[in-house]
């Protein structure tokens, strides 16, 4: 009986894992807006404030992930290009020089208008030197937000507490979900013939 019980648990776990792998994308979830457009954590440093304002503004325009991609591109360019780093260290860039700086970057990568506005603001405020640090803090905020994910699970019959625990366990075992925190909502839809629907 003990062996039979263990076998049933193993089969159940595998079934839930299979259903979840079928229902979920294999890619990391793309998040474009945050609840109340508020950063998941607070950083009162100068660079932290810039990153936080950028985060909230991006959230309001439903472009958190797009700006995240921009920040990754800026960081990569900053690390790879000595010329770019030298230009950011020049605190006296004129408006014309700033536009040349932006043109040089956008000749390599495509940037969102909001990211371009950030570069212009940093240049005006003589803070361009901190662009890589601000980009890093924005990326940290996005990753932190993306670790919390709300998922609705629809099944034909009400899942009991053990089955709900199996669903959560199967989600956490997915290699793409390492470090994520899940908020689960379970619903019943009798029209479903079998399996689970996740969204």
N, C-alpha and C positions, 0 to 999 in steps of 0.2 A: 504493500500500500504506500509506503514511504517513497519507493522508487516511482510508482505511478504518479504520486502527487508532484514530485520533482520534475518528472517528464512533462506533465501537463503545464506546469509553470514555465518550463523552458519553451514549449510550443507556443504558449500564449504570448510570451515575450517576443518570440520570433515573428509571430503573426502581426502584433502591433507595430514592430519595427518595420516589417514589410509594407504595411498599410501606410505608415508615415513616410517612408522613402518614396512610395508611389505618389503620395499627395503633395509632398513639399518639393520646392525647387532645390537643386543641388548647389545653387549659388547663394552667397551671403545676401540676406535681405537688404533691399534698397529702401532707405527711410528718407523722405523728403521734408517732413514736418515733424516737430516735436510737440507734445502736449503743452498748451499755453505758450508755445514758442519759447520755452524756458530752457536754458542749458542744464544738463543733468548734474552739474557740480559748479561750484563758485571758485573763482580765482581773482583775487583783488589786486594782483600785480598789474603793471601797465600793459604788458603783452596779453595777460589773461583777460583784461577788460576789452581790448580790441577783438580778441578771439570770441568772447562772449557776445559782443554786439554783432559781430559777423554771423555768429551762429543764429541768433534771434532773427536777424534780418533775412538770412537765407531760409529759415523756417517759414517766415511769413510769406515768402515768395515761392514756397514749395520747391526749394532747390538745395536742401541740405547735402544730399549725396553729390549733386553736380559740383558744389563748392568744395566738398571733400576731395573729389577727383582733381580739382584745380589746385588745392593745397598740396596734394601729393606731387603733382607735376612741378609746382614751384619749389618744393623742397628738393626734388631730384635735380632740378636745374641749378639751384643754389649750391648744392654739394658738388655738382659736376663742372660748373663753370667758374673759373677764377675771375674772369672778366665781369661776370654778373655780380659776384661778391664785391668786387672793387667798386662797381657802380653804386651798390647799396650803401657803401661806406662813405660815399660823397654826400654830405648833408646839405650841400648847396646846389642841388639840381634845379635848373630852371624848369618852367612849364614845358618848354620845347624839348629839353633834355629828358624830362620825364616821359614825354610821348615817344621819344626815340627809344627809351628804355622799354616801354610797353610794347612797341613795335618789334623790338628785338626778341622779346619773349614770345609774343604771339606769332612770330614767324616760325617758331619751333612747336608751340602747343597752342591749342584753341582755348581761350579763357572766357568764362561767363562775364557779362557786363558788371555784375556785382563785384567780382574779383578785381576787375580793372579799376573800379571806383575805389576799392581798398588800397590799391597800389598808389593811385593819385592822392588819396588822403594821407597815406604814410609819407609820401614825398613832400606834400605841403606842410605837414607837421614835423618834418625832419626826423621821421621814425623809420625810414626805409631800411635802416640797418637791422631792424628787428623782424623783418618779414619772415625769415625762416623760423624764428621762435614762435611767432604768431601762427604761422601755418601748422607748426607742430602741436600747438595747444588746441587749435581748431580740430585737427585730426583726432586728438585725444578725446575731445568732447563728443565727436561723432561716434567713435568706437564705443565709448561709454554708453551713449544712448542706444546704440545698436545691439547692446548685450541684453536689453530688456525687450521682450517681444510678446505681444498679446496674440493668442491664437484661439480661434473658435473651432471646436471639434463637433461635427454633426454625425450622429449615428442613428440607425433605425430603432434601436432600443436603448433605454437608459443604461449607461455604464455604471457599474457599482464602484465602490471606493477602490477596490483592488485593481479593477480594470483602468480606472482613471490614473492610478499610480503607475501602471504599466505604460500608459500613453506618455506620461511625463518622463519615465525612465527611458523609453525608446527615443524620445526627442533629444534627451541629454546625451545619449550614446551616439547620435549622429556626429561624425567628425567635424561637420560644418557648423556645429552648434556649441563648440567648446567655449566655455566662459559665459554663455548666455543665461539669462534668467527669464523663465517663461511664466506668463500669466494666462491660465487656461480657462476657457468658458465652454461648458458642455451643453449641447442642445440635442433634442430628439426630433427626427423627421421620419415618420412612418413610411413615407414614399420611397425612401432609400432601400434598395434591394439587398445591399450588403456592403461591408467595408466601412471606411471612415472618410468624411470630407473635412479637410482642413483649410482654413483661410484666415 
